[in-house]
Amino acid sequence: MKIKTGLLLLIVLFPACKNELQTGSNDIGKISPKYETYNYSGFTKEEIYGFHRRIYEGGNWTEYGDLERYFYLNFSQIQLHSRILRSDTPTILEETPRDDLKNFITSSNLKKGGGLTLNDYIQQVEVNGLIIIHKGKIVFEGYPRMFPTDLHITMLITQVFVSTSIAILEDKGLIDTSKPIDYYFDGLENSGWEGVPIIDILSMSSGMERVPLETYEVSFDPIKDLATTKSAAPSGTEYQFSNTDAMVLTLLVEKISGRTFSDFVQQEIWSRIGAAYSALLGFNTNGTTLAYRDGMSTTLRDLARFGLAFTPSGRNDGNSIISDTHLANIRNVNKNLKKVSRHTQETIYSSYQWGAVYEDGDFYKGAHGGQGLYISPAKDLVIAYFGTANTDRESNQLNTIARQLSKSGLFDLE
């Protein structure tokens, strides 16, 4: 992905609090913060200037390592974007750190860092930040390569914001996911999309061929251009990851709601989960959003607040955005989409844009470079993390560790 010089936007992010202490004591000099910062100090002036010079000269930011991490943490300087405003009443997250999690031994068969304690793992492997919330309380939180207040790109995790938006409209009776997508878009009649049920698109089993999206990102009639996409297989028969599916769903949210996707997320999701910081959402030159690719930039805690909305603790506040029907629909998987996870060797399914729905009801969404959101409603558990692959293109394996943690017995409810 080439970044044009004209897209460099010098927009100031919220100030990063490098040494913030969270404590109820006046004797703050003797009490460490409840989250671990590991003495992270940010980027040097030379590193910052070097990154911008690289982009100015036509370089590709997807070169992994610290160059890519700078992009992940400074999205507003590189990509056109809109702001998703924070909540007026942020949700307060109680902190109750657990030493048994800090000292939890990771799986010994990891490609890198196997057998380390969780605390050592995130310091030594390509992790930018990790947070674990159990029963609504933060039980582990660490930031080895970012500040707690940094807005970090979530990449494809944004796709579950799209599916959640669809579900919200579904709950209101405004979308019927059993209907074909051309029922809502006349422009997709007599195309490869004709007859493809929305539920199959939500499960990334539309059967449509995978095509580059550059044409649609500049088109001022993206539906007309999407109509040229051909069907490669019957829908609902096999899982095939596709950014195009997420793009069509984003356009559907905008059509049915009459709002931009950014405004919809702000009003229906971000403000209602009690987000403490405003988020960023990238968009194309034609005004369509990047909900299907680079996506949103958020703090780690706010991403976890979104995950919390799927758990009992987050759904008992009287202002839940996740209905019983939505939660049931995520778990009501299409058995045709069964596959074996290459990470955990377990059977998983794709549903509502979640890339892995396990047979015990846990679900997970991962993204490029080492981002992830793991949710176990049955255990009232949320695990969210950010990372950046190293220059050898090796990412963290927190997706495997998250599953290991969920099955460890440490979070079993009484």
N, C-alpha and C positions, 0 to 999 in steps of 0.2 A: 504494500500500500504506500504509494508516494504521497507525501504531504506537500501541498503547494505553499509557497511563501506567503501568498495572500491569505492563507487560513490562520496565520499566526495571530492569535488574539491575546493581547496583554490584559487579561482580566485578573484582578486580584482576588485570591481565595481568602477564606477566613484565616486569621492568624493561627499559626500552629503553636500549640502550647507544649514546649519541649520538655519542661520539667514540672508539669502540673502534679500537685499532690492532692490525693483524695483522702481526707482523714477528718475525724470528728474531734481530734485532740488539738489543743493549743500548742503542744510540744512537738511541732512538725519537724523539728530538726532531728528527732530520734526515731521517727516512724516513717517507714518506707511507703510509697504509694501502693495501693492494693493491686494495681496492674504493673507488670514488669516492662520497663523500657530498655533494659540492657545497654544503657548509655548510648543509645542511637543519637547521632548528631546531625543527620541530614546530609545534603549535598554541598560540596564546596563551590565557591564562586567559579573556579576553573571548570568544574564538572558541568555546571549549569551553562556557562558560555559555550563549552565544547559541544553540548547537546544541541543548542540552538544553531551553532555553526554547521553541525552535521545535517540538520534538517534544512537549513538555508541553502546548502550546497546540493540539495536533492536527495539526501540519504533516506534510507528506509528505517523507521523506528523499530521495526520488528527484527532487531539484531540481537535480542536477548541480553541478559546481564543488566548492569546498572543503567545502560542507555535506555533500555526498554522500561526499567523500573521508574526512571524519571518521567517517561510519558504516562505511565500508570498513575503517578501521583500528581501530575501537573497537566491533566487533560484540558483544562480551560485555556492553556497557552497554545495549544496545538489544533484543536478541533472546534468548529462552530458548535455552539451549544445554547440551550436554554436552561433556566434555573427552575427547580422544583422546590418551592419554599417550605421551610421547616414548619413544624407544628407550633402553635401559640402556647401549647401546654405539653412540653416534652414529657414522655414517660420516664419516670425515675427508676433506674435499675439498681437494686440493692446489690452490694458486693459482699460475697461470703466465700473468699478463696479457700480452696481445698488442697492441702498438701498431697493427698493421695492422687490427685490429678497431675500436679506438678511432677510427681515422682513416678507416674504411670510409665511402665516399660512398653515401648512400641514394639510392633511385630518384628521378629528377628529376620523375616524373609524379605524385608524391603530392599529395594535396589541400592539405597543409600541411607545410612543412619539407623538401620534396624538394630533393635536392642537398646537404644538410648532412652533415657527418661524423656517424657514429653517436653519438659522445660529445656533440656539439652538439644532435643531434636529441632525445635523451631529456631534455636540459635545457630545450629551448625548446617542446617539444610535450607533450601530456598523458600523461606517463609517470611512474609512481611508483617503479618499480624494474625493472631488467632484468638477467638473468644468462644467460651462455652457457657451456655445458660441452662440451668436446671431448675425446674419449678419456678421459673420467673426470676431467678437470682444468678448473677454472674459468679461462676465458681472457678473459672480460669480465664485470664486475659493477659496477653503479652504482645509487645510491639518491637521485635528485633530490628526491623528495617523500615519503619515508618513511624510517624507521630500519631497518637490517639485521635487527634482532630483532623488528620489528613483526609481529603477526599480521594479515594482510590477507585480506579475503574473496576467495574464488576464484570465487564465483557458479557458473555452469553447468559449470565445469571439474570440479566434484564428480561430475557424471554419469559421467565416465570412471572414477572410483573405484567407482561402481556396476557398470559393465560389467566392470571388473577383478575385482570380487567375484564376479560371475556366472561369469567364466572360471575363477576359482580353484575354485569349486564344480563347474564343468564338468570340470576336470582331475581332480577327485576322484571323478568318476562319479556325482555327486549330482544333477546337472541335465543334461538332454538338450535342447539348444536347438532341435532339430528338432521337438520336441513342442509342441502348442498350450498356451497359458497356462492354459486351463481344465483341463488334465491335472493341474495342481498346485493350482488353486483351484476347488473344486466350485462356489463361489458365482458363478463367471463362466460356468457352463454356461447355455445358452439366453439368452445375452446377445450384444451386439455383439462381444464379445471371443472368443466361441466359435470355435475352429478357427484362431485367429491364432497362428502359430508364434513362439516366443520369439525366434528369430533375426531375424524381421521387426521385433519390438519393439526389439531391440538396434540395429537399423539405422534407427530412427525412421521406419518405414514400416508401422506397425500398421494404418493406414487408419481409425483411430478419429477421431471428430470432436474438434475442439479445444474444450475447455470450461474455465471457471474452476474452480480447485481449492479455493475457499474452503469448500465443503460437505464435501469429503473431509478437510480439515485439522482439522475439529472433530468429525468423525464417529468414534465408537468402533467402527465396523464399516465401515472404508473400502472393503473389497472389495464389500460389499453395495451401497454407493453407487456405486462404479465400474461395477458391473454395469448401471447405468442409462444409461451412455454408449453412444451409437449408432455403428454403423459408417458411415463416409462414403465409403469406397472399398475395393476388394479389397486385402488386405495384400500387401506386397512389390512393389507396382507403382509407387509414387512416394514420394519423400522428403517428409515433412512434420514440421517441428520440433514436438515435443510434450513438455511437462513431464509430462504424464500417463503417457507411456511410461516415463520414468525413475522415476516414482512406483511404478508397478506392479512394475518390476524391483527396486526397493528393498524392497518388501514381500515379493517372492519370495526375496531373500537372507535376510531375517529368518525366513521360514517354513522354508526348507530347512536353514538353519544352526542354528535354535533360539536365536539370539542377536540382540540389537539390532544395527542397522546400525553404530552407533558402536563397539560392542564388537568386531564382526567386523573392521572396518577397523583397529582398534587392534591386534588379535592377528594378523591375516593380512597386513596391508599396512604400517601405520605403524611398528610395531616392527621389521619385517623389512627396511625400506629404510634403517634407521639414522637416523630422524628425530631432529634435535637438540632440537627444541622440541615441546611438546604442541600439538595443534591443537584447534580448536573446531568443533562441528557443531551447527547450529541444529535445533530441533525445534518441533513444533506443540503446542497445548494438549492434543491427544489422544495425545501421545507419539510420533506418527510424525515421521520426520526430514525435514529440508528438503534432502535430497540432490538434489532435482530443481530447486531454485530458488536461494535465497540460499547454501545449501551450507556448505562448510568455510571456516575461516580458518586460514591457515598462514603461516609465514615463506616468503620467496621461495626461499631455499636448500632448504627442505624440499620445496617443490613441485618444484623441480628434481631433488631426490633421487628423488622418485617417477618423474619422467620418465626418469631415469638407469636405472631398473629395466627399461626397454624396449630399452636399448642394449647392445652387446657388453661395454662396461666394467662395466655394472651387473649383467649376467647371468653374469659369470665369477667371482662371489665365492662360489659354492657354496650360496648361500641365495636364489636367484632366485625372485621371485614370478611372473615372466612366463615361461611355458613356450613351447617351440617351437610347439606347437599354437595357443596363444593368439595369438602373433605372426602366424602364418600365417592364422589366422581373421580378424584385422583386415584383412589384405591380400586375403583371398578375398572380394572385394566382390560385391554383387548388381548386375549390369550394368544392371538396370532403374532403378537409383537414380543414374545418371550425370547430372551437371549441370555447368554452366560457372561457375567461381568469379567472382563480381563483383569480387573483389579482385585476382586474378592472371590472370584470363581463361584459366585452365587447366581441364581436365577433372578433376573431383573426385567422390568417392563418399562415402556415409555408411556407417559400419560400426562396430559395437560402441560406439555412442554418440560416436565420433569424428566431428566435423562435416565434416572434409575428409581423405579418404585420396587421395593423389596417385598417379598411375600409376607413379611411380618407387619407391613404397613408403613415402614419408614420410607422416606424418599429424599432424593438428592439431586442437585444440579451443580455441575462443574463447568469450568470455563478455561480458556486459553491461558497458559502461563502459571496456573496454580491457584485459581480462585474457586471457592466452593461454598455451598449452603446445604447443610444436612439437617433434616428435621425428623424427629421421632415423636409424633403426637402421643403414642402410648406411654412413653417414658417422660413426657413433658420436657423434651431435650432439644436444644438448638446448638449447632456447631457451625460457625462461620469463619472463614479465613481468606486471606489474600496472599499472593505470592508472585514471584517473577522467575521464569526459567533462567538457568545460567547460560553462559555462552556455548555450552555443549548441548543446549536445548533440553536439559534435565529439569523437571519440575518437582516440587514436593509431592509426597504421597499422602497428604492429609485426608484424601478421599478414602483410602484404605484404613488409615488410623481412625477416622471418624466412625467408620463401621465397626472397627474393633472396640472402640470406646462404648458404642451403643450396646454391644453384645457382652460387655465385660462384667455386667452385674452391678457396676458402680452407680447406675442411674435407675435401677429397678425401684418402682414405687411401692410403698407399703400398702 
